[in-house]
Amino acid sequence: MIDDNSTRQCDREHAEWAVGPGYIELRHLYLVEIWQVSKNSFEPVICYKGDV
């Protein structure tokens, strides 16, 4: 997801969610939980920690 969207322009109102080098990178994201939302569907809960 990060590689696919790293060259995509981000709206100014959502600039804090830009991904790629110098912005949010994979090393900033942590899997905290996985919730089962239906019989065959799961939802990750991801935490962001900047400047690691």
PyMOL Python script that loads the backbone (N, CA, C, O; Angstrom):
from pymol import cmd

cmd.read_pdbstr("""\
ATOM      1  N   MET A   1       0.820  -1.173   0.000  1.00  0.00           N
ATOM      2  CA  MET A   1       0.000   0.000   0.000  1.00  0.00           C
ATOM      3  C   MET A   1       0.877   1.254   0.000  1.00  0.00           C
ATOM      4  O   MET A   1       0.592   2.211  -0.720  1.00  0.00           O
ATOM      5  N   ILE A   2       1.910   1.248   0.783  1.00  0.00           N
ATOM      6  CA  ILE A   2       2.783   2.426   0.850  1.00  0.00           C
ATOM      7  C   ILE A   2       3.502   2.628  -0.482  1.00  0.00           C
ATOM      8  O   ILE A   2       3.562   3.750  -0.984  1.00  0.00           O
ATOM      9  N   ASP A   3       4.047   1.560  -1.062  1.00  0.00           N
ATOM     10  CA  ASP A   3       4.720   1.679  -2.356  1.00  0.00           C
ATOM     11  C   ASP A   3       3.755   2.153  -3.436  1.00  0.00           C
ATOM     12  O   ASP A   3       4.115   2.992  -4.262  1.00  0.00           O
ATOM     13  N   ASP A   4       2.543   1.628  -3.438  1.00  0.00           N
ATOM     14  CA  ASP A   4       1.550   1.987  -4.456  1.00  0.00           C
ATOM     15  C   ASP A   4       1.115   3.442  -4.359  1.00  0.00           C
ATOM     16  O   ASP A   4       0.760   4.042  -5.373  1.00  0.00           O
ATOM     17  N   ASN A   5       1.134   4.017  -3.176  1.00  0.00           N
ATOM     18  CA  ASN A   5       0.613   5.364  -2.973  1.00  0.00           C
ATOM     19  C   ASN A   5       1.671   6.419  -2.676  1.00  0.00           C
ATOM     20  O   ASN A   5       1.326   7.577  -2.441  1.00  0.00           O
ATOM     21  N   SER A   6       2.942   6.053  -2.680  1.00  0.00           N
ATOM     22  CA  SER A   6       3.990   7.005  -2.292  1.00  0.00           C
ATOM     23  C   SER A   6       4.149   8.156  -3.284  1.00  0.00           C
ATOM     24  O   SER A   6       4.640   9.219  -2.905  1.00  0.00           O
ATOM     25  N   THR A   7       3.751   7.975  -4.536  1.00  0.00           N
ATOM     26  CA  THR A   7       3.865   9.047  -5.527  1.00  0.00           C
ATOM     27  C   THR A   7       2.540   9.775  -5.736  1.00  0.00           C
ATOM     28  O   THR A   7       2.460  10.704  -6.540  1.00  0.00           O
ATOM     29  N   ARG A   8       1.532   9.368  -5.034  1.00  0.00           N
ATOM     30  CA  ARG A   8       0.205   9.976  -5.171  1.00  0.00           C
ATOM     31  C   ARG A   8       0.135  11.270  -4.363  1.00  0.00           C
ATOM     32  O   ARG A   8       0.577  11.319  -3.215  1.00  0.00           O
ATOM     33  N   GLN A   9      -0.419  12.307  -4.968  1.00  0.00           N
ATOM     34  CA  GLN A   9      -0.587  13.579  -4.269  1.00  0.00           C
ATOM     35  C   GLN A   9      -1.651  13.446  -3.188  1.00  0.00           C
ATOM     36  O   GLN A   9      -2.675  12.794  -3.390  1.00  0.00           O
ATOM     37  N   CYS A  10      -1.406  14.056  -2.063  1.00  0.00           N
ATOM     38  CA  CYS A  10      -2.333  14.024  -0.935  1.00  0.00           C
ATOM     39  C   CYS A  10      -2.971  15.405  -0.808  1.00  0.00           C
ATOM     40  O   CYS A  10      -2.280  16.420  -0.902  1.00  0.00           O
ATOM     41  N   ASP A  11      -4.287  15.448  -0.594  1.00  0.00           N
ATOM     42  CA  ASP A  11      -4.968  16.727  -0.391  1.00  0.00           C
ATOM     43  C   ASP A  11      -4.342  17.461   0.788  1.00  0.00           C
ATOM     44  O   ASP A  11      -3.903  16.830   1.750  1.00  0.00           O
ATOM     45  N   ARG A  12      -4.297  18.779   0.722  1.00  0.00           N
ATOM     46  CA  ARG A  12      -3.709  19.569   1.812  1.00  0.00           C
ATOM     47  C   ARG A  12      -4.400  19.307   3.141  1.00  0.00           C
ATOM     48  O   ARG A  12      -3.748  19.282   4.185  1.00  0.00           O
ATOM     49  N   GLU A  13      -5.704  19.113   3.112  1.00  0.00           N
ATOM     50  CA  GLU A  13      -6.432  18.884   4.365  1.00  0.00           C
ATOM     51  C   GLU A  13      -6.106  17.533   4.993  1.00  0.00           C
ATOM     52  O   GLU A  13      -6.407  17.312   6.166  1.00  0.00           O
ATOM     53  N   HIS A  14      -5.487  16.614   4.219  1.00  0.00           N
ATOM     54  CA  HIS A  14      -5.104  15.300   4.739  1.00  0.00           C
ATOM     55  C   HIS A  14      -3.599  15.062   4.622  1.00  0.00           C
ATOM     56  O   HIS A  14      -3.157  13.913   4.605  1.00  0.00           O
ATOM     57  N   ALA A  15      -2.822  16.113   4.544  1.00  0.00           N
ATOM     58  CA  ALA A  15      -1.375  16.003   4.324  1.00  0.00           C
ATOM     59  C   ALA A  15      -0.669  15.186   5.405  1.00  0.00           C
ATOM     60  O   ALA A  15       0.373  14.588   5.139  1.00  0.00           O
ATOM     61  N   GLU A  16      -1.216  15.152   6.613  1.00  0.00           N
ATOM     62  CA  GLU A  16      -0.579  14.382   7.689  1.00  0.00           C
ATOM     63  C   GLU A  16      -0.646  12.875   7.441  1.00  0.00           C
ATOM     64  O   GLU A  16       0.022  12.107   8.133  1.00  0.00           O
ATOM     65  N   TRP A  17      -1.451  12.440   6.451  1.00  0.00           N
ATOM     66  CA  TRP A  17      -1.585  11.016   6.135  1.00  0.00           C
ATOM     67  C   TRP A  17      -0.813  10.623   4.882  1.00  0.00           C
ATOM     68  O   TRP A  17      -1.010   9.522   4.368  1.00  0.00           O
ATOM     69  N   ALA A  18       0.059  11.490   4.377  1.00  0.00           N
ATOM     70  CA  ALA A  18       0.864  11.166   3.201  1.00  0.00           C
ATOM     71  C   ALA A  18       1.798  10.004   3.534  1.00  0.00           C
ATOM     72  O   ALA A  18       2.328   9.919   4.642  1.00  0.00           O
ATOM     73  N   VAL A  19       1.992   9.110   2.564  1.00  0.00           N
ATOM     74  CA  VAL A  19       2.866   7.954   2.778  1.00  0.00           C
ATOM     75  C   VAL A  19       4.047   8.009   1.826  1.00  0.00           C
ATOM     76  O   VAL A  19       3.976   8.608   0.753  1.00  0.00           O
ATOM     77  N   GLY A  20       5.136   7.371   2.239  1.00  0.00           N
ATOM     78  CA  GLY A  20       6.336   7.309   1.424  1.00  0.00           C
ATOM     79  C   GLY A  20       7.517   7.915   2.166  1.00  0.00           C
ATOM     80  O   GLY A  20       7.374   8.353   3.308  1.00  0.00           O
ATOM     81  N   PRO A  21       8.682   7.943   1.526  1.00  0.00           N
ATOM     82  CA  PRO A  21       9.878   8.490   2.165  1.00  0.00           C
ATOM     83  C   PRO A  21       9.655   9.925   2.652  1.00  0.00           C
ATOM     84  O   PRO A  21       9.199  10.784   1.897  1.00  0.00           O
ATOM     85  N   GLY A  22       9.979  10.166   3.912  1.00  0.00           N
ATOM     86  CA  GLY A  22       9.793  11.485   4.498  1.00  0.00           C
ATOM     87  C   GLY A  22       8.418  11.694   5.109  1.00  0.00           C
ATOM     88  O   GLY A  22       8.163  12.723   5.735  1.00  0.00           O
ATOM     89  N   TYR A  23       7.543  10.735   4.932  1.00  0.00           N
ATOM     90  CA  TYR A  23       6.186  10.814   5.480  1.00  0.00           C
ATOM     91  C   TYR A  23       5.941   9.551   6.307  1.00  0.00           C
ATOM     92  O   TYR A  23       6.841   9.114   7.023  1.00  0.00           O
ATOM     93  N   ILE A  24       4.767   8.964   6.232  1.00  0.00           N
ATOM     94  CA  ILE A  24       4.500   7.710   6.944  1.00  0.00           C
ATOM     95  C   ILE A  24       5.136   6.564   6.160  1.00  0.00           C
ATOM     96  O   ILE A  24       4.865   6.385   4.973  1.00  0.00           O
ATOM     97  N   GLU A  25       5.979   5.798   6.834  1.00  0.00           N
ATOM     98  CA  GLU A  25       6.638   4.642   6.227  1.00  0.00           C
ATOM     99  C   GLU A  25       6.235   3.389   6.999  1.00  0.00           C
ATOM    100  O   GLU A  25       5.686   3.480   8.097  1.00  0.00           O
ATOM    101  N   LEU A  26       6.506   2.231   6.427  1.00  0.00           N
ATOM    102  CA  LEU A  26       6.139   0.965   7.053  1.00  0.00           C
ATOM    103  C   LEU A  26       6.705   0.853   8.465  1.00  0.00           C
ATOM    104  O   LEU A  26       6.057   0.281   9.342  1.00  0.00           O
ATOM    105  N   ARG A  27       7.895   1.385   8.698  1.00  0.00           N
ATOM    106  CA  ARG A  27       8.520   1.288  10.027  1.00  0.00           C
ATOM    107  C   ARG A  27       7.756   2.073  11.090  1.00  0.00           C
ATOM    108  O   ARG A  27       8.005   1.886  12.281  1.00  0.00           O
ATOM    109  N   HIS A  28       6.840   2.940  10.693  1.00  0.00           N
ATOM    110  CA  HIS A  28       6.034   3.723  11.628  1.00  0.00           C
ATOM    111  C   HIS A  28       4.747   3.013  12.047  1.00  0.00           C
ATOM    112  O   HIS A  28       4.070   3.466  12.969  1.00  0.00           O
ATOM    113  N   LEU A  29       4.401   1.909  11.386  1.00  0.00           N
ATOM    114  CA  LEU A  29       3.113   1.247  11.614  1.00  0.00           C
ATOM    115  C   LEU A  29       3.278  -0.057  12.384  1.00  0.00           C
ATOM    116  O   LEU A  29       4.195  -0.834  12.122  1.00  0.00           O
ATOM    117  N   TYR A  30       2.380  -0.286  13.335  1.00  0.00           N
ATOM    118  CA  TYR A  30       2.423  -1.487  14.167  1.00  0.00           C
ATOM    119  C   TYR A  30       1.047  -2.126  14.218  1.00  0.00           C
ATOM    120  O   TYR A  30       0.041  -1.439  14.398  1.00  0.00           O
ATOM    121  N   LEU A  31       1.005  -3.438  14.059  1.00  0.00           N
ATOM    122  CA  LEU A  31      -0.245  -4.174  14.203  1.00  0.00           C
ATOM    123  C   LEU A  31      -0.511  -4.359  15.690  1.00  0.00           C
ATOM    124  O   LEU A  31       0.292  -4.970  16.395  1.00  0.00           O
ATOM    125  N   VAL A  32      -1.635  -3.833  16.169  1.00  0.00           N
ATOM    126  CA  VAL A  32      -1.963  -3.863  17.587  1.00  0.00           C
ATOM    127  C   VAL A  32      -2.952  -4.984  17.891  1.00  0.00           C
ATOM    128  O   VAL A  32      -2.791  -5.708  18.874  1.00  0.00           O
ATOM    129  N   GLU A  33      -3.961  -5.126  17.058  1.00  0.00           N
ATOM    130  CA  GLU A  33      -5.004  -6.136  17.248  1.00  0.00           C
ATOM    131  C   GLU A  33      -5.541  -6.566  15.894  1.00  0.00           C
ATOM    132  O   GLU A  33      -5.344  -5.888  14.885  1.00  0.00           O
ATOM    133  N   ILE A  34      -6.222  -7.702  15.890  1.00  0.00           N
ATOM    134  CA  ILE A  34      -7.003  -8.132  14.736  1.00  0.00           C
ATOM    135  C   ILE A  34      -8.388  -8.469  15.251  1.00  0.00           C
ATOM    136  O   ILE A  34      -8.538  -9.310  16.139  1.00  0.00           O
ATOM    137  N   TRP A  35      -9.412  -7.813  14.695  1.00  0.00           N
ATOM    138  CA  TRP A  35     -10.793  -8.046  15.107  1.00  0.00           C
ATOM    139  C   TRP A  35     -11.513  -8.865  14.051  1.00  0.00           C
ATOM    140  O   TRP A  35     -11.392  -8.595  12.856  1.00  0.00           O
ATOM    141  N   GLN A  36     -12.257  -9.859  14.491  1.00  0.00           N
ATOM    142  CA  GLN A  36     -13.101 -10.606  13.569  1.00  0.00           C
ATOM    143  C   GLN A  36     -14.433  -9.863  13.486  1.00  0.00           C
ATOM    144  O   GLN A  36     -15.183  -9.818  14.461  1.00  0.00           O
ATOM    145  N   VAL A  37     -14.724  -9.281  12.324  1.00  0.00           N
ATOM    146  CA  VAL A  37     -15.927  -8.461  12.167  1.00  0.00           C
ATOM    147  C   VAL A  37     -17.096  -9.230  11.571  1.00  0.00           C
ATOM    148  O   VAL A  37     -18.239  -8.780  11.648  1.00  0.00           O
ATOM    149  N   SER A  38     -16.822 -10.378  10.983  1.00  0.00           N
ATOM    150  CA  SER A  38     -17.862 -11.297  10.526  1.00  0.00           C
ATOM    151  C   SER A  38     -17.222 -12.669  10.398  1.00  0.00           C
ATOM    152  O   SER A  38     -16.038 -12.835  10.695  1.00  0.00           O
ATOM    153  N   LYS A  39     -17.987 -13.641   9.964  1.00  0.00           N
ATOM    154  CA  LYS A  39     -17.491 -15.023   9.951  1.00  0.00           C
ATOM    155  C   LYS A  39     -16.156 -15.169   9.207  1.00  0.00           C
ATOM    156  O   LYS A  39     -15.253 -15.851   9.691  1.00  0.00           O
ATOM    157  N   ASN A  40     -16.028 -14.546   8.056  1.00  0.00           N
ATOM    158  CA  ASN A  40     -14.804 -14.683   7.252  1.00  0.00           C
ATOM    159  C   ASN A  40     -14.112 -13.350   6.989  1.00  0.00           C
ATOM    160  O   ASN A  40     -13.414 -13.200   5.987  1.00  0.00           O
ATOM    161  N   SER A  41     -14.298 -12.396   7.873  1.00  0.00           N
ATOM    162  CA  SER A  41     -13.721 -11.073   7.657  1.00  0.00           C
ATOM    163  C   SER A  41     -13.018 -10.581   8.919  1.00  0.00           C
ATOM    164  O   SER A  41     -13.566 -10.643  10.019  1.00  0.00           O
ATOM    165  N   PHE A  42     -11.805 -10.095   8.736  1.00  0.00           N
ATOM    166  CA  PHE A  42     -11.008  -9.593   9.845  1.00  0.00           C
ATOM    167  C   PHE A  42     -10.599  -8.154   9.572  1.00  0.00           C
ATOM    168  O   PHE A  42     -10.428  -7.756   8.420  1.00  0.00           O
ATOM    169  N   GLU A  43     -10.446  -7.388  10.624  1.00  0.00           N
ATOM    170  CA  GLU A  43     -10.072  -5.982  10.512  1.00  0.00           C
ATOM    171  C   GLU A  43      -8.845  -5.721  11.380  1.00  0.00           C
ATOM    172  O   GLU A  43      -8.878  -5.957  12.588  1.00  0.00           O
ATOM    173  N   PRO A  44      -7.751  -5.229  10.765  1.00  0.00           N
ATOM    174  CA  PRO A  44      -6.569  -4.919  11.569  1.00  0.00           C
ATOM    175  C   PRO A  44      -6.741  -3.601  12.315  1.00  0.00           C
ATOM    176  O   PRO A  44      -7.406  -2.684  11.833  1.00  0.00           O
ATOM    177  N   VAL A  45      -6.141  -3.519  13.482  1.00  0.00           N
ATOM    178  CA  VAL A  45      -6.051  -2.261  14.221  1.00  0.00           C
ATOM    179  C   VAL A  45      -4.576  -1.898  14.185  1.00  0.00           C
ATOM    180  O   VAL A  45      -3.733  -2.597  14.748  1.00  0.00           O
ATOM    181  N   ILE A  46      -4.279  -0.798  13.516  1.00  0.00           N
ATOM    182  CA  ILE A  46      -2.894  -0.398  13.286  1.00  0.00           C
ATOM    183  C   ILE A  46      -2.596   0.881  14.052  1.00  0.00           C
ATOM    184  O   ILE A  46      -3.401   1.813  14.071  1.00  0.00           O
ATOM    185  N   CYS A  47      -1.435   0.912  14.679  1.00  0.00           N
ATOM    186  CA  CYS A  47      -0.999   2.075  15.452  1.00  0.00           C
ATOM    187  C   CYS A  47       0.121   2.773  14.681  1.00  0.00           C
ATOM    188  O   CYS A  47       0.951   2.120  14.047  1.00  0.00           O
ATOM    189  N   TYR A  48       0.137   4.091  14.740  1.00  0.00           N
ATOM    190  CA  TYR A  48       1.181   4.888  14.101  1.00  0.00           C
ATOM    191  C   TYR A  48       2.088   5.483  15.168  1.00  0.00           C
ATOM    192  O   TYR A  48       1.616   6.080  16.136  1.00  0.00           O
ATOM    193  N   LYS A  49       3.388   5.315  14.985  1.00  0.00           N
ATOM    194  CA  LYS A  49       4.360   5.935  15.880  1.00  0.00           C
ATOM    195  C   LYS A  49       5.429   6.581  15.007  1.00  0.00           C
ATOM    196  O   LYS A  49       6.202   5.883  14.350  1.00  0.00           O
ATOM    197  N   GLY A  50       5.475   7.897  15.000  1.00  0.00           N
ATOM    198  CA  GLY A  50       6.421   8.619  14.156  1.00  0.00           C
ATOM    199  C   GLY A  50       7.825   8.643  14.733  1.00  0.00           C
ATOM    200  O   GLY A  50       8.030   8.392  15.921  1.00  0.00           O
ATOM    201  N   ASP A  51       8.784   8.949  13.877  1.00  0.00           N
ATOM    202  CA  ASP A  51      10.203   9.086  14.240  1.00  0.00           C
ATOM    203  C   ASP A  51      10.728   7.958  15.114  1.00  0.00           C
ATOM    204  O   ASP A  51      11.102   8.168  16.268  1.00  0.00           O
ATOM    205  N   VAL A  52      10.749   6.756  14.545  1.00  0.00           N
ATOM    206  CA  VAL A  52      11.318   5.608  15.257  1.00  0.00           C
ATOM    207  C   VAL A  52      12.720   5.350  14.795  1.00  0.00           C
ATOM    208  O   VAL A  52      13.368   4.422  15.278  1.00  0.00           O
TER     209      VAL A  52
END
""", "prot")
cmd.dss("prot")
cmd.show_as("cartoon", "prot")
cmd.util.cbc("prot")
cmd.orient("prot")
